[in-house]
Amino acid sequence: MVPWDLRNNSQGTATVPNPGKRTAPATTANDFPPGSVLGFLADRSQLDFEVDFYQRVLIKAPRFAEVLRVQAGNLTTKGRLQDGLTVDKQLVAARPSDPTAHYNLACRYALLKQPDLAFGSLKRAIELGYRDFRFMEEDHDLESIRKDPRFRALVKQYRRK
């Protein structure tokens, strides 16, 4: 595919398309035979593809931390919070001293309205070195526990250190 139409327009100058715009496909339906693997893949969203792909990777390598992180985020985006909890727990098991893994687990518990577990994981994340208190105070995932007095006490206790 040629990125620019170098043919002359009516003023005799070359036309350059808007670089931020993608051209639309010629048809709305895919051009693959019904029932074909390529047709199936073409009809799926990128997110659905990634969830399935990473799930297959995790079957072969269940402690692959980078894939666990991405998969947990994808499952959250899809609204599959309980499945994401399973993945976050796997990540903490694979990386027990990773403060971000514990922070993400705390966020998951907060999203699932499990404040006691959320505070336990959040405290562990901070003990392990998580120190982005400004982000913590604005993170929408922690909305369900932010007004709990334990949240302010935890932030106050560790922010001084």
ABEGO torsion letter per residue (X at the ends): XBABBABBBAAGBBBBBBAABBBBBABABBABBBGBAAAAAAABBAAAAAAAAAAAAAAABAABAAAAAAAAAAAAAAGBAAAAAAAAAAAAAABAABAAAAAAAAAAAAAAGBAAAAAAAAAAAAAAGBABAAAAAABAAAAAAAABAAAAAAAAAAAAX
